[in-house]
Amino acid sequence: MLLGLVVVVLAGCAGEDVRPVADVVREAPTGTPVVPEPPPREVAGAVSPGRAVLVGADGVSGLSPLAAEASLVTPSVVVTVSAAGEWGLGPPDGDRLALAWLVRLAAPPPLAPAVDGSLPGDDDLAPRDASTTLWLDTGSERLPVTAPDGSDPTVARCDELPCRGPDPGTFLLVAEVEASARPVLVATVDGVDQRLDLHTGEVTSTVSQVGPERAGAVPVAAPAWPQRSLPVRSEAQLEAEFGTGAGDLTRGGLEVGYGGRVAEAFLSPFDRVEGWAPPGHAWLVLRVEDTFRQPALTSWRAELDAAASWTLTHDAGVATPAYPPSPAEVVTFLIPDDVRSVTLAYRPVGTVGLPPDAHHEFRAPEPLTAEITLP
């Protein structure tokens, strides 16, 4: 996400020295009186002490293009910075500057499968709030990034992955700061800050740094698994247990089915249930279809042991599901963020039960496997 936002704010043309905008603006020949150029009207009108303000970017002049655009990706918004500018404010604010960045806001890549609420899952696994709040840290104060007519921080709201994100738009981020300030853009998601130094481009964070070039949907080319039947108890075994007149408790024997396919895959720094992955790791979120069939004898109910049934093998080892599938067709693994391919193995393990105390275990003889290549 991660916040791969901005790199060094640069100015210059082809063939010239490429330096930070701050150096270009502040440099003057020795002995030459420095008369600060006033900020353009759009910037001057947005300067507001104690706030960083997002305003419309139409017709803005005086910005220097960055050497290369850079993007910051969070679960709920993509922020791209493409240009920057700096102006002295003059007396009586000679020690303060007006700074501006050209910022584009857009929807994030999909980081999880769509959930319509109709799929069964673990009701105890509440989703994490994936909303993003933006701030500008000047070193001496943390300014909320606001709309021109507001005082509350700008928030890209998202109660649960996947996030729809904001409508695309280009804005000017304007702030008044001390001349010695080194502004840092801060994006807060689920209580965690990602800090982006707008002078050096350094990103600091205590969580996963899977960037925009990898985060998102992963193509799945693995073939589907044909449906199979897994006998649990024969009709004769059930009649020996319940008698010959037990009818629907025994007729035809007891079996479960398995097969299906991997329908979707997502590589993400942020998970719907667990939130941020730790540094050096990422979440691999898989949506599977038609992987398990309940017994035809409807009085019986099968329970799949997901932790024992699903495994993910990669160069660094073996992973099991991070938590019980939620919803039931979504399986999530924590993997090292430099892994480029994985092998998913599905070998159904569990029990079939009949209240109050009849239980029979099942285990598939061999796992079904699927190879998934990661970006």
C-alpha positions in Angstrom: 0.0 0.0 0.0 1.7 0.4 0.5 2.6 3.6 0.9 5.0 3.8 -1.9 4.1 7.4 -2.2 6.5 9.9 -3.4 9.9 10.0 -3.9 12.2 13.0 -3.9 10.5 16.2 -4.8 12.7 17.1 -7.8 13.0 19.9 -10.3 15.0 20.3 -13.5 14.9 19.7 -17.2 16.7 17.2 -19.4 20.4 17.9 -19.4 20.3 20.0 -16.2 21.1 19.1 -12.6 18.2 17.3 -10.9 17.8 18.6 -7.4 15.2 18.8 -4.7 12.7 21.6 -5.3 13.7 23.2 -2.0 17.3 23.5 -3.2 16.3 25.2 -6.4 14.0 27.7 -4.7 16.3 28.6 -1.9 19.6 28.9 -3.9 20.6 32.4 -4.9 24.0 34.0 -5.8 26.0 35.2 -2.9 25.2 38.8 -2.0 22.1 39.0 -4.1 19.0 40.1 -2.1 16.4 37.4 -2.1 13.0 38.6 -3.0 10.7 35.7 -2.5 8.3 35.0 -5.4 4.8 35.1 -4.1 2.7 31.9 -4.5 0.2 31.7 -7.3 -3.3 32.8 -6.5 -4.6 29.2 -6.1 -1.9 28.4 -3.6 -2.1 31.7 -1.7 -5.9 31.4 -1.3 -5.5 27.9 0.2 -2.8 28.7 2.7 -4.3 28.2 6.2 -2.1 28.1 9.3 -2.4 24.9 11.2 -3.9 22.9 8.3 -2.9 21.2 5.1 -5.6 21.8 2.6 -6.8 19.8 -0.5 -8.1 22.2 -3.2 -8.9 22.0 -6.9 -5.9 21.9 -9.1 -7.3 23.5 -12.3 -5.1 26.2 -13.7 -2.3 26.0 -11.1 1.1 27.3 -12.3 4.5 27.3 -10.8 4.8 23.6 -10.0 7.9 21.6 -10.9 7.3 18.1 -12.2 8.8 15.3 -10.1 11.6 13.2 -11.8 9.0 10.4 -11.7 5.5 10.0 -10.4 5.2 7.9 -7.3 2.2 6.3 -5.7 1.2 5.5 -2.2 -1.3 2.6 -1.9 -3.4 1.9 1.1 -6.4 -0.5 1.4 -8.8 2.4 0.6 -7.1 4.9 -1.6 -4.2 5.3 -4.1 -2.3 8.7 -3.7 -0.1 9.7 -6.6 2.2 12.8 -6.4 3.4 14.2 -9.7 4.6 17.8 -9.1 5.6 20.2 -6.3 6.3 23.8 -5.6 7.6 26.1 -2.9 7.3 29.8 -2.3 8.4 32.3 0.4 5.6 34.2 2.1 7.6 37.4 2.7 7.2 39.8 5.6 6.0 39.4 8.2 6.3 35.6 7.6 9.8 35.6 6.2 10.6 32.4 8.1 7.7 30.5 6.6 7.0 28.9 3.3 4.0 27.9 1.2 4.4 24.4 -0.1 2.2 22.6 -2.6 2.0 19.2 -4.2 -0.1 18.0 -7.1 -1.9 14.9 -5.8 -4.2 12.5 -7.6 -6.6 10.3 -5.6 -8.0 7.1 -7.0 -9.5 3.8 -6.0 -7.1 1.1 -4.7 -6.5 -2.2 -6.3 -8.7 -5.1 -5.1 -7.1 -6.7 -2.1 -9.8 -9.3 -1.3 -12.7 -11.0 -3.0 -16.1 -9.3 -2.9 -18.2 -10.5 0.0 -22.0 -10.2 -0.4 -22.8 -11.4 3.2 -24.6 -14.5 2.0 -21.7 -16.9 2.4 -21.3 -18.7 5.7 -18.3 -18.0 7.8 -17.1 -17.4 11.3 -19.3 -14.7 12.8 -16.7 -14.0 15.6 -14.2 -12.7 13.1 -15.1 -9.0 12.8 -13.6 -7.2 9.8 -10.9 -4.5 10.4 -11.7 -0.9 9.5 -9.6 -0.2 6.3 -10.3 3.6 6.2 -7.3 5.9 5.5 -6.7 9.2 7.3 -4.2 11.6 5.8 -2.0 14.0 7.7 1.0 16.2 7.0 3.7 16.1 9.7 6.0 19.1 9.6 8.3 18.0 12.4 6.8 20.5 14.8 3.1 19.9 14.2 0.9 17.2 12.7 -1.5 19.0 10.3 -4.8 17.4 9.3 -5.2 17.2 5.5 -8.6 18.8 5.1 -11.1 20.1 2.5 -11.0 23.9 2.2 -14.2 24.3 4.3 -13.4 21.7 7.0 -11.2 21.0 10.0 -11.5 17.3 10.2 -8.8 15.1 8.5 -9.5 13.8 5.0 -10.6 10.1 5.3 -11.1 7.6 2.6 -13.7 5.5 4.3 -13.9 1.8 4.1 -15.5 -0.4 6.8 -14.4 -3.6 5.2 -12.3 -5.0 2.4 -12.5 -4.8 -0.6 -12.7 -1.0 -0.6 -14.5 0.8 -3.4 -12.3 3.9 -2.9 -12.9 7.5 -3.8 -13.9 8.8 -7.2 -10.8 9.8 -9.2 -9.7 13.4 -8.9 -6.6 15.6 -9.0 -6.0 18.1 -6.2 -3.5 20.6 -4.8 -2.2 19.8 -1.3 -1.2 23.1 0.2 0.4 23.9 3.6 2.2 26.7 5.3 5.3 25.6 7.2 8.4 26.9 8.8 11.4 27.3 6.4 13.3 24.5 8.3 10.4 22.0 8.1 10.8 18.6 6.4 7.2 17.6 5.6 6.2 14.0 5.8 2.9 12.7 4.4 1.3 10.3 6.9 -1.4 7.8 6.1 -3.1 6.1 9.1 -5.0 2.8 8.6 -6.2 0.6 11.5 -4.2 2.7 14.0 -0.9 2.3 12.1 1.0 5.2 10.5 2.9 5.0 7.2 5.3 8.0 7.0 6.6 9.3 3.7 9.4 11.9 3.8 8.5 14.4 1.0 12.1 15.6 0.8 14.0 12.3 0.6 11.2 9.9 -0.5 12.0 7.5 2.4 9.1 5.4 3.6 9.1 4.3 7.2 6.6 1.9 8.7 6.3 -0.9 11.2 4.1 -3.0 8.8 4.2 -4.7 5.4 5.6 -2.8 2.5 4.1 -4.7 -0.4 4.0 -2.0 -3.1 1.6 -1.1 -5.8 3.5 -3.1 -8.4 2.6 -6.3 -6.6 -0.5 -5.7 -4.4 -3.8 -6.7 -5.9 -5.5 -9.5 -7.9 -3.2 -12.4 -8.9 -4.1 -14.3 -12.1 -4.9 -17.9 -11.4 -4.3 -20.4 -14.2 -4.5 -23.7 -12.2 -7.0 -26.2 -13.6 -10.1 -27.2 -11.6 -10.1 -30.3 -9.5 -12.6 -32.9 -10.6 -15.2 -33.8 -7.9 -14.4 -36.9 -5.9 -16.4 -38.9 -3.3 -14.8 -39.8 0.0 -16.5 -42.8 1.8 -16.8 -42.3 5.6 -19.0 -45.3 6.6 -20.6 -48.0 4.5 -24.4 -48.7 4.8 -23.5 -52.0 6.5 -21.4 -50.2 9.1 -24.2 -47.7 9.8 -26.8 -50.4 10.1 -24.6 -52.2 12.6 -24.5 -49.0 14.6 -28.2 -47.8 14.2 -30.1 -51.0 13.1 -31.6 -52.0 9.8 -34.7 -49.8 10.2 -32.8 -46.6 10.5 -33.8 -45.4 7.0 -32.3 -42.0 6.1 -29.6 -42.4 8.8 -28.0 -45.3 6.9 -29.3 -45.7 3.4 -26.5 -45.8 0.8 -23.8 -45.2 3.4 -22.1 -42.0 4.5 -19.8 -40.1 2.3 -18.6 -36.5 1.6 -17.4 -35.0 -1.6 -14.5 -32.7 -2.5 -12.9 -31.1 -5.6 -13.5 -27.6 -7.0 -11.1 -24.8 -8.0 -9.2 -21.7 -7.0 -11.4 -19.0 -8.3 -9.5 -15.8 -7.3 -6.2 -14.9 -5.6 -5.0 -11.6 -4.0 -1.7 -10.5 -2.7 -2.1 -7.8 0.0 -0.4 -6.0 2.8 -3.7 -5.7 4.6 -6.2 -8.4 5.5 -9.9 -8.2 6.1 -9.7 -9.9 9.5 -6.0 -9.6 10.6 -5.3 -6.1 9.4 -1.7 -5.3 8.5 0.8 -8.0 7.7 4.1 -7.7 9.7 7.2 -6.3 8.0 8.7 -8.6 5.3 5.4 -10.5 4.8 2.1 -10.3 2.9 -1.3 -11.9 2.9 -2.3 -14.3 0.1 -6.1 -14.5 0.0 -7.7 -17.2 -2.0 -11.3 -17.7 -2.9 -12.2 -21.3 -3.7 -15.3 -22.8 -5.1 -17.2 -26.1 -4.8 -14.4 -27.6 -2.6 -16.6 -29.6 -0.2 -19.9 -31.4 -0.4 -22.0 -32.4 2.6 -23.3 -36.0 3.0 -26.5 -37.0 1.0 -27.8 -38.3 4.3 -29.0 -34.9 5.5 -29.3 -35.8 9.2 -25.5 -36.0 9.3 -23.4 -32.9 9.2 -19.7 -32.7 8.2 -17.2 -30.3 9.7 -14.1 -29.6 7.8 -10.9 -28.9 9.8 -9.5 -26.0 7.6 -6.1 -25.8 9.4 -5.5 -29.5 8.7 -7.1 -29.5 5.2 -5.3 -26.6 3.6 -1.5 -26.0 3.3 0.6 -23.6 1.2 4.1 -24.6 0.3 6.7 -22.1 -0.9 10.5 -21.6 -0.9 10.6 -20.5 2.7 8.5 -23.2 4.2 4.9 -24.3 4.7 1.9 -22.1 5.8 -1.5 -23.0 7.2 -4.6 -20.8 7.2 -4.1 -17.7 9.3 -7.6 -18.2 10.8 -10.8 -20.2 10.1 -12.1 -19.4 6.6 -14.3 -16.4 6.8 -16.4 -16.5 4.8 -16.3 -20.2 4.3 -14.9 -20.0 0.8 -12.0 -17.6 1.5 -8.7 -19.0 2.8 -5.9 -16.7 3.9 -2.2 -17.4 4.4 0.7 -15.2 5.7 3.7 -15.6 3.5 7.1 -13.9 3.0 6.7 -10.9 0.7 9.5 -12.0 -1.6 7.9 -15.4 -2.5 7.2 -15.7 -6.2 5.3 -19.0 -6.5 3.3 -21.2 -4.1 1.7 -24.6 -4.2 -1.7 -24.9 -2.6 -2.6 -28.4 -1.3 -6.1 -29.4 -0.3 -6.6 -32.6 1.6 -10.0 -32.6 3.3 -9.8 -33.7 7.0 -12.7 -33.5 9.5 -15.6 -35.3 11.1 -19.1 -36.2 10.3 -21.5 -36.0 13.2 -25.1 -36.9 14.2 -26.4 -35.4 17.4 -26.1 -36.1 20.1 -22.8 -38.1 20.1 -22.2 -40.0 16.8 -19.0 -38.9 15.2 -16.9 -40.4 12.4 -13.6 -39.0 11.1 -12.6 -38.7 7.5 -9.3 -37.9 5.7 -8.8 -37.8 1.9 -6.1 -40.2 0.7 -4.1 -37.7 -1.4 -4.1 -33.9 -1.6 -5.3 -31.9 -4.5 -2.7 -29.3 -5.6 -2.6 -26.0 -7.5 0.4 -24.0 -8.6 0.0 -20.2 -8.3 2.6 -17.7 -9.6 2.8 -14.4 -7.8 3.9 -11.1 -9.3 
